[in-house]
Amino acid sequence: MSDPGFVRPAQRWLRGLAVGVAGTCAVAKAPLAVPATDVDPSTCLIESPGWELVRAQCGGCHSYGLITNQRGDRETWLAIIRWMQETQNFWDLGVDAESAILDYLAENYPPPREFRRAPIPVELMPPPAHP
């Protein structure tokens, strides 16, 4: 077509991909998160006290996007850690490391003002991967 405003589906897909790649860490600076001046480009974690501990302890098992897309208060994050320990073979972090991780997560990835739906209760989470 000769219409300069026409965008072929493949071009639309490539533009979307480019926007997605360019905005990969944008979630970390979204209004839901505490404003941060620095975001680690390789993990998209907000760089504040405790972020390196989260990087070291959490990134070995799952993507950092799983962390940055979650929101919760200290109790919610603790429930997530306990669920991983009880069902996913997640190791004991020790009191000091666990406290620092919980402080970091609750401060930088707090619950939003409103949920689209209520969070899934722990008792309704999927069964362990290994019986």
C-alpha positions as CSV (number, residue, x, y, z in Angstrom):
1,M,0.0,0.0,0.0
2,S,1.1,3.5,-0.6
3,D,-0.4,4.9,2.6
4,P,2.6,6.1,4.7
5,G,0.5,5.5,7.9
6,F,-0.1,1.9,7.0
7,V,1.9,-0.5,9.2
8,R,2.3,-4.1,8.2
9,P,1.6,-6.7,10.9
10,A,5.3,-7.7,10.9
11,Q,6.4,-4.1,11.4
12,R,3.8,-3.7,14.2
13,W,5.2,-6.8,15.9
14,L,8.8,-5.6,15.6
15,R,7.9,-2.2,17.0
16,G,6.2,-3.9,19.9
17,L,9.2,-6.0,20.5
18,A,11.5,-3.0,20.4
19,V,9.3,-1.2,22.9
20,G,9.2,-4.3,25.1
21,V,13.0,-4.7,25.1
22,A,13.5,-1.0,25.7
23,G,11.0,-1.0,28.5
24,T,12.2,-4.2,30.2
25,C,13.1,-2.5,33.5
26,A,10.3,0.0,33.3
27,V,8.3,-2.1,35.7
28,A,10.8,-1.5,38.4
29,K,10.2,2.3,38.2
30,A,6.4,2.0,37.8
31,P,4.2,4.0,40.2
32,L,3.6,0.9,42.2
33,A,7.2,0.7,43.2
34,V,9.0,3.2,45.5
35,P,10.7,5.7,43.3
36,A,14.3,4.7,42.8
37,T,17.2,6.4,41.1
38,D,19.0,3.2,40.2
39,V,17.9,0.0,38.7
40,D,20.3,-2.8,38.0
41,P,20.1,-3.3,34.2
42,S,20.9,-7.0,34.3
43,T,18.2,-7.9,36.9
44,C,15.8,-4.9,36.9
45,L,16.0,-5.0,40.7
46,I,15.8,-1.6,42.4
47,E,19.3,-0.9,43.8
48,S,18.8,-0.2,47.5
49,P,20.0,-1.9,50.6
50,G,19.5,-5.6,50.3
51,W,19.2,-5.9,46.5
52,E,22.4,-7.8,46.1
53,L,21.3,-10.3,48.6
54,V,18.0,-10.8,46.8
55,R,20.0,-11.1,43.5
56,A,22.2,-13.8,45.0
57,Q,19.5,-15.8,46.9
58,C,16.6,-15.6,44.4
59,G,18.0,-15.5,41.0
60,G,19.4,-19.0,41.1
61,C,16.0,-20.5,40.9
62,H,13.8,-18.1,38.9
63,S,13.8,-15.0,36.9
64,Y,14.1,-11.6,38.6
65,G,10.9,-10.6,36.7
66,L,9.0,-13.0,39.0
67,I,10.2,-10.8,41.9
68,T,9.7,-7.4,40.3
69,N,6.2,-8.3,39.1
70,Q,5.1,-9.3,42.6
71,R,3.9,-7.0,45.3
72,G,3.4,-7.5,49.0
73,D,3.9,-6.3,52.5
74,R,6.4,-8.0,54.8
75,E,4.0,-10.7,55.8
76,T,3.1,-11.5,52.2
77,W,6.7,-11.8,51.2
78,L,7.4,-14.0,54.3
79,A,4.5,-16.3,53.3
80,I,5.9,-16.6,49.8
81,I,9.3,-17.5,51.2
82,R,7.8,-20.1,53.5
83,W,5.8,-21.6,50.7
84,M,8.9,-21.9,48.6
85,Q,10.7,-23.5,51.6
86,E,7.9,-26.0,52.3
87,T,7.1,-26.9,48.7
88,Q,10.0,-26.0,46.4
89,N,13.1,-27.1,48.4
90,F,14.1,-23.5,49.1
91,W,16.9,-23.3,51.7
92,D,16.8,-21.7,55.1
93,L,18.1,-18.1,54.6
94,G,19.1,-17.6,58.2
95,V,17.6,-14.9,60.4
96,D,19.8,-12.0,59.3
97,A,19.6,-12.7,55.6
98,E,15.9,-13.4,55.7
99,S,15.2,-10.1,57.6
100,A,17.3,-8.1,55.1
101,I,15.5,-9.7,52.1
102,L,12.1,-9.0,53.7
103,D,13.0,-5.4,54.4
104,Y,14.2,-4.9,50.8
105,L,11.1,-6.6,49.2
106,A,8.6,-4.9,51.4
107,E,10.2,-1.5,50.9
108,N,10.7,-1.7,47.1
109,Y,7.9,-3.9,46.0
110,P,5.0,-3.0,48.4
111,P,1.4,-3.9,47.7
112,P,-0.5,-1.7,45.3
113,R,-3.3,0.4,46.5
114,E,-5.8,-1.8,44.7
115,F,-5.6,-5.4,43.4
116,R,-7.3,-6.5,40.2
117,R,-8.3,-9.5,42.2
118,A,-7.4,-10.8,45.7
119,P,-4.1,-12.6,46.0
120,I,-4.3,-16.4,45.9
121,P,-4.4,-17.7,49.5
122,V,-1.3,-19.9,50.4
123,E,-3.5,-22.9,51.0
124,L,-4.7,-22.7,47.3
125,M,-1.2,-22.5,45.9
126,P,-0.2,-25.4,43.6
127,P,1.2,-28.6,45.2
128,P,4.9,-29.1,45.5
129,A,6.8,-29.9,42.3
130,H,8.5,-32.9,44.0
131,P,6.3,-35.2,46.1
